[in-house]
Amino acid sequence: MGVGRREFLRAIAGGTGFIVLRSASSAYSYQANQRLNVAIVGCGGRGMWFVSNIKNWGQNLVAMCDVNEQKAAKAFEMFPDVPKYRDFRKMLDEMEKQIDAVIVSTPDHTHAVISVRAMRMGKHVFCEKPLAHNVYEARLMRQVAKEKGVATQKGNQGVSSPQFRRGVELVWDGVLGKVTEVHVWNTRGDPGKRPRPTESVPIPPHFDWDLWLGPAPYRPYHPDWLRWHGWRDFGTGQLGNWGSHTTALAFKALKLDTLWAAESKEGTKIVRVKAQCSEVDEDSYPRWEIVQWEFPARGEMPPVVVNWYKGGADVLQKFGIRQKLEDIIGRKLDWGDAGEKKWRDWAGSLIVGTEGVIYGTGHSATIELLPLEKFKDVDTKKPEKLPLSRGPEMDWLEACRGGPAPWSNFVDFAGPQAEFYLLGNVATLFPDEWLEYDIAKGAIVNHTEANRRLKRTYRQGWEL
């Protein structure tokens, strides 16, 4: 089912228990060689990557938190003497003085409540993609990170690859000419409309259902809710799940992030977004969707249209999208094989300029400069001027000690990028309508109901 994370990272590198721990220094005063005291929230599943590597990164793991003790059992066994928690709030309150930094690897709907609480306590935060559940949360996480001055990083690892940075250079150096269109696709799709579970199912004793729900509206437990990516209350669909990766190269290379950076008056920076989709459902993301964003000019870069296509290969072929992409790339796209040799074709991006095209693969970690014959003498393997990365985690840990901000920090890149793609999820609730998002105001200014959907309704006690 594609290149594994371990192989990928090799390529880009070129709760209730409590024990007494020694106190750490202030979160702002460690020396360059001092170990950081790190807490991990979400230790099972994806979180195992962080648990397994924390020693390799030369840091201390001082607290572990997971609402599912069975899923986290293997991770917990690796560090038997480290305090274990179910509730991250209790962990942060009881161990505030021992924790320097927090890694968040939980379902999308709890990213912000954990990250914001930690940052407000002065803790550095590494949060997995897609950063936030909705536009409001992405904006808040950016704001709090900026106010507290903590080191942050989002886990979209392709941004750390040498070829990603070379792709950015090529666009900035004008190799593609003027870029006015971008195409991003994902052929996995989402399940589409599903009936809400209605039967009564006992809550497993190893699982804290209430804490798993967090800020989401309460409903009786059912295991179907745990397949959360396609549920609007919990996940962000493929647009958040994979769009975080596949849109990253264009967002950085075309300086779309700069629209959030400079101070501007309301109404001067408007992003327009419109969607087509298979169905509109309050509970589920569409089975297929086509989303289009129109961005204004950035300095000498002209206005650009970013297109997102999600759905099975049959659907995208029906709409002529496959043919359009193949015409641009100059070869056939193999969407029928998810094996190691063909993994990248099922998701990717095309940055289309007047002089050439950059094809970015699923993680945006590798690129091709097209046409190949025209650019055969251009090196695309590593940047010539931009700094190399040590990997997303090591870049963040260095920033925690006062080093440079990682490329995917919440303030400069991850927050703005998340606002951008999560706008697409709002658009799929109002198909065929142009929504106008005022970046300075953080609001959809032409559609009251769509503007309301930038923020979720928070369960009592979980408000942000």
C-alpha positions in Angstrom: 0.0 0.0 0.0 2.9 2.4 -0.7 6.2 3.3 0.7 6.4 2.8 4.4 7.3 5.7 6.7 10.6 4.1 7.7 11.7 3.7 4.1 10.4 7.2 3.4 12.4 8.8 6.2 15.5 7.0 5.1 15.0 8.5 1.7 14.6 12.1 2.9 17.5 11.9 5.4 20.1 11.4 2.4 -3.6 7.2 32.4 -3.2 7.3 35.9 0.2 6.1 37.0 2.7 8.5 38.5 6.2 8.4 39.7 8.5 11.2 40.9 10.8 12.6 38.3 13.5 15.1 38.5 12.5 18.7 37.5 13.6 20.0 34.1 14.8 23.5 33.4 12.5 26.2 32.1 11.1 25.5 28.6 13.1 28.5 27.5 16.5 27.9 29.0 18.0 24.6 27.9 21.5 24.4 26.6 22.2 23.2 23.1 23.1 19.7 24.2 20.5 19.3 27.0 17.9 16.6 26.6 14.3 17.7 26.4 11.6 16.1 28.6 9.0 15.0 26.1 5.4 13.8 26.6 3.5 11.9 23.9 -0.3 12.0 23.6 -1.5 9.2 21.4 1.0 6.4 21.9 -0.7 3.6 20.0 -1.0 3.4 16.2 0.8 6.3 14.6 2.2 7.3 17.9 4.4 4.2 18.0 6.7 6.0 15.6 7.5 8.6 18.2 7.6 6.2 21.1 10.0 4.0 19.2 12.4 6.8 18.2 12.4 9.1 21.1 15.6 7.6 22.4 17.2 7.7 19.0 16.5 11.4 18.9 18.4 11.7 22.2 15.4 12.9 24.3 13.8 11.9 27.6 10.3 10.4 27.5 8.7 11.6 30.7 4.9 11.0 30.2 2.7 8.9 28.0 -1.0 9.4 27.4 -3.6 7.3 25.5 -7.3 6.8 25.9 -7.0 3.2 24.6 -4.8 1.2 26.9 -5.0 -1.9 24.7 -3.9 -0.1 21.6 -1.1 1.6 23.5 0.0 -1.5 25.4 3.0 -2.2 23.3 4.2 1.4 23.6 3.6 1.4 27.3 5.6 -1.8 27.7 8.6 -0.1 26.1 8.8 2.4 28.9 7.5 0.7 32.0 8.7 3.3 34.4 7.3 6.3 32.6 4.0 7.7 34.0 0.9 6.7 32.0 -2.3 8.7 31.7 -5.7 8.6 29.9 -6.5 12.3 30.3 -3.9 14.7 28.7 -5.3 17.5 30.9 -4.4 15.6 34.1 -1.0 14.8 32.6 -0.2 18.4 31.8 -1.5 19.7 35.2 0.4 17.1 37.3 3.6 17.2 35.3 3.7 20.8 34.2 7.2 21.3 35.7 8.6 18.1 34.2 7.4 18.5 30.6 9.3 20.7 28.1 7.6 19.6 24.9 4.5 17.6 23.7 4.0 15.4 20.7 0.4 15.1 19.6 -0.6 12.0 17.6 -4.3 11.6 18.1 -7.4 11.7 15.8 -7.9 15.0 14.1 -10.7 16.3 16.3 -8.5 16.4 19.4 -5.3 18.0 17.9 -6.3 21.5 18.8 -7.6 21.0 22.3 -4.3 19.2 23.3 -1.9 21.5 21.4 -3.5 24.8 22.5 -3.6 23.7 26.2 0.1 22.7 26.0 1.2 25.8 24.2 -0.6 28.1 26.6 1.5 26.3 29.4 4.6 27.3 27.5 5.3 23.8 26.0 6.7 23.2 22.6 4.4 21.2 20.3 4.9 18.7 17.5 1.4 18.0 16.1 0.6 15.4 13.4 -1.1 16.5 10.2 -3.6 17.8 9.3 -2.9 20.1 12.3 -6.5 20.9 13.1 -10.1 19.8 12.6 -11.4 23.0 11.2 -10.4 26.5 10.0 -11.0 28.2 13.4 -8.7 25.7 15.2 -5.9 26.1 12.6 -6.1 29.9 13.0 -6.1 29.6 16.8 -3.2 27.2 16.9 -1.2 29.7 14.8 -2.2 32.6 17.0 -1.3 30.8 20.3 2.1 29.6 18.9 2.9 33.1 17.9 1.9 34.6 21.3 3.7 32.1 23.4 6.9 31.9 21.2 7.1 28.1 21.4 8.7 25.9 18.8 6.1 24.1 16.7 6.1 21.6 13.8 3.4 19.8 11.8 4.1 16.2 10.8 3.9 16.6 7.0 7.3 15.0 6.5 7.7 15.7 2.8 8.4 19.3 3.5 11.7 18.1 5.0 12.9 16.2 1.9 15.7 17.6 -0.3 13.6 17.3 -3.4 10.8 19.3 -1.9 13.2 22.1 -1.2 14.7 21.9 -4.6 11.3 22.1 -6.1 10.7 25.3 -4.2 14.0 26.7 -5.5 13.1 25.9 -9.1 9.8 27.8 -8.9 11.3 30.7 -7.0 14.1 30.9 -9.7 11.5 31.1 -12.4 12.4 27.8 -14.1 8.7 27.1 -14.7 7.9 30.6 -15.9 4.6 32.1 -14.7 2.5 29.6 -12.8 -1.3 30.1 -12.9 -2.6 26.6 -12.3 -2.0 23.7 -9.9 -3.6 20.2 -10.0 -3.7 17.9 -6.9 -5.3 14.5 -6.8 -6.0 11.5 -4.6 -7.7 8.4 -5.9 -8.5 6.8 -2.6 -11.6 8.8 -1.9 -13.7 8.6 1.2 -16.5 6.2 2.1 -19.2 8.8 1.4 -22.5 8.9 3.1 -22.9 6.3 5.8 -25.8 5.6 8.2 -25.2 6.7 11.8 -24.7 3.7 14.1 -27.8 3.1 16.2 -27.3 -0.1 18.0 -26.1 -0.2 21.6 -22.6 -1.6 22.0 -20.8 -1.9 25.4 -17.8 0.3 25.8 -14.6 -1.8 26.1 -13.1 -1.6 29.6 -9.7 -0.6 28.2 -11.1 2.4 26.3 -12.2 5.8 27.6 -15.0 6.7 25.2 -15.7 10.1 26.8 -12.1 11.2 26.5 -11.9 9.9 23.0 -14.9 12.1 22.0 -13.2 15.1 23.5 -14.8 18.3 22.0 -17.1 16.4 19.7 -20.9 16.1 20.4 -21.7 13.2 22.6 -23.2 10.0 21.2 -23.4 6.4 22.4 -20.3 4.3 21.8 -20.1 2.3 18.6 -16.9 1.0 16.9 -18.0 2.4 13.5 -17.2 5.9 14.9 -13.6 4.8 15.4 -13.2 4.6 11.6 -13.0 8.3 12.0 -11.3 9.8 8.9 -14.6 10.0 6.9 -16.8 11.3 9.7 -17.1 15.1 9.8 -17.2 15.2 13.6 -13.9 13.5 13.9 -11.8 13.5 10.7 -11.0 15.9 7.9 -11.5 13.5 5.0 -8.8 12.9 2.4 -8.4 16.6 1.9 -7.0 16.9 5.4 -5.5 13.4 5.6 -3.5 13.5 2.3 -4.1 17.0 1.1 -1.8 18.1 3.9 1.0 16.3 2.0 0.1 16.8 -1.6 -0.7 20.6 -1.5 2.4 21.4 0.5 4.8 21.9 -2.4 2.6 24.3 -4.3 1.6 26.2 -1.1 5.3 26.9 -0.3 6.7 27.3 -3.8 4.0 29.7 -4.9 4.3 31.7 -1.7 0.7 31.2 -0.9 1.7 31.2 2.8 2.8 34.9 2.4 -0.8 35.9 2.1 -1.1 35.2 5.8 2.3 36.7 6.8 2.0 40.4 6.1 -0.3 42.7 7.9 -3.2 43.8 5.6 -6.6 45.4 5.9 -9.7 43.3 5.7 -10.9 42.8 2.2 -7.5 43.1 0.5 -6.7 39.4 0.5 -9.7 37.2 -0.6 -9.4 33.5 -1.4 -12.4 32.2 -3.4 -13.3 28.5 -3.1 -16.0 26.3 -4.8 -16.7 22.6 -4.7 -18.6 19.9 -6.6 -19.2 16.6 -4.8 -21.0 13.3 -4.8 -23.4 14.2 -2.0 -23.9 16.7 0.8 -24.1 15.0 4.2 -23.8 16.6 7.7 -22.1 13.4 9.1 -19.8 12.2 6.3 -17.4 13.6 3.7 -18.3 13.0 0.1 -17.3 9.9 -1.8 -15.8 12.2 -4.5 -15.1 15.9 -4.7 -13.6 18.5 -7.0 -12.5 21.7 -5.2 -11.1 24.9 -6.7 -9.4 27.8 -4.9 -8.6 31.1 -6.5 -5.7 32.9 -4.9 -4.7 36.5 -5.6 -1.3 37.7 -6.8 1.7 37.5 -4.4 4.3 40.1 -5.3 5.5 39.2 -8.9 3.7 35.9 -8.8 0.3 36.1 -10.7 -3.1 34.9 -9.4 -3.2 31.1 -9.3 -6.0 28.5 -9.3 -5.5 25.4 -7.2 -7.6 22.3 -8.2 -8.2 19.3 -5.9 -9.6 16.0 -7.2 -10.7 13.2 -4.9 -12.4 10.0 -5.8 -11.8 6.6 -7.3 -10.0 6.3 -10.6 -13.3 5.5 -12.3 -14.9 8.7 -11.1 -12.0 10.9 -12.1 -11.8 9.3 -15.5 -15.5 9.9 -16.0 -15.0 13.7 -15.5 -12.0 13.8 -17.8 -9.6 14.6 -15.0 -7.3 11.6 -15.6 -6.9 12.6 -19.3 -6.2 16.2 -18.3 -3.5 15.1 -15.9 -1.9 12.7 -18.3 -1.9 15.4 -21.0 0.0 17.7 -18.7 2.4 15.0 -17.4 3.1 13.4 -20.8 2.5 9.8 -19.8 -0.1 7.4 -18.4 -0.9 7.4 -14.7 -1.2 4.0 -13.2 -4.0 4.2 -10.7 -4.8 0.5 -10.5 -1.7 -0.6 -8.6 -0.9 0.5 -5.1 2.3 -1.6 -4.9 5.8 -0.3 -4.2 6.7 0.4 -7.8 3.6 2.4 -8.6 2.8 3.9 -5.2 3.1 7.5 -6.1 0.7 7.8 -9.0 -2.5 7.4 -6.9 -1.8 10.8 -5.2 0.3 13.7 -6.4 0.4 17.3 -7.6 1.3 19.2 -10.8 2.5 22.8 -10.7 2.0 24.1 -14.2 4.0 27.0 -15.6 4.4 28.6 -19.0 7.9 27.0 -19.3 7.6 23.7 -17.5 5.8 21.5 -14.9 6.8 20.1 -11.5 5.2 16.7 -10.7 5.2 16.1 -6.9 4.5 12.7 -5.5 2.1 11.8 -2.7 4.2 13.2 0.2 5.6 15.9 -2.0 8.9 14.3 -1.1 10.1 13.6 -4.6 9.7 15.6 -7.8 10.1 15.4 -11.6 10.8 18.5 -13.7 8.9 18.1 -17.0 9.3 17.8 -19.9 12.2 15.4 -19.0 14.0 16.0 -22.3 13.9 19.8 -21.9 15.2 19.7 -18.3 17.5 16.6 -18.5 20.5 18.6 -17.3 18.8 20.2 -14.3 19.6 18.6 -11.0 16.4 18.0 -8.9 17.8 15.9 -6.2 18.8 18.5 -3.6 18.6 22.2 -3.0 21.4 24.5 -4.1 20.7 27.4 -1.7 18.0 26.4 0.7 19.1 24.5 3.9 18.8 20.8 4.1 16.6 19.3 6.9 17.6 16.7 9.5 14.1 15.4 9.4 10.9 16.9 10.8 11.4 15.7 14.3 15.0 16.7 14.6 14.3 20.1 13.1 11.7 20.7 15.8 13.9 19.5 18.6 16.6 21.8 17.5 14.1 24.7 17.4 13.0 23.8 21.0 16.6 24.6 22.0 16.6 27.9 20.3 17.5 26.9 16.7 15.7 28.1 13.6 12.0 27.5 13.2 11.1 24.4 11.2 9.6 24.9 7.8 6.2 23.5 8.8 5.9 25.5 12.0 2.4 26.6 12.9 2.9 30.3 12.5 4.6 30.6 9.1 3.4 27.6 7.2 1.3 24.9 8.9 -1.4 27.1 10.2 -2.0 29.0 6.9 -1.8 25.8 4.9 -4.4 24.1 7.1 -6.8 27.1 6.8 -6.5 26.7 3.1 -7.3 23.0 2.7 -9.8 22.9 5.5 -11.8 25.6 3.6 -12.4 23.0 1.0 -14.2 20.8 3.5 -16.6 23.8 4.2 -17.1 24.2 0.5 -18.3 20.6 0.1 -21.3 21.5 2.3 -22.3 24.2 -0.1 -21.6 22.8 -3.6 -21.5 25.0 -6.7 -21.4 28.2 -4.6 -18.4 30.5 -4.6 -17.3 31.2 -1.0 -15.1 34.3 -0.4 -12.6 33.9 2.5 -11.1 37.1 3.9 -7.6 36.0 5.1 -7.1 39.1 7.4 -10.5 38.7 9.0 -10.5 34.9 9.1 -14.1 34.8 7.8 -16.2 33.8 4.8 -17.7 37.2 4.0 -20.4 36.4 1.5 -22.1 33.4 3.1 -23.3 33.5 6.7 -24.0 29.8 7.1 -20.7 28.8 5.5 -18.9 31.2 7.8 -20.5 29.5 10.8 -19.0 26.2 9.6 -15.5 27.4 10.0 -15.8 26.5 13.6 -17.3 23.4 15.2 -19.8 23.4 18.2 -17.7 22.3 21.2 -19.0 20.0 23.9 -19.4 21.7 27.3 -16.1 21.7 29.1 -14.1 21.4 25.9 -14.5 24.9 24.5 -11.6 26.6 22.7 
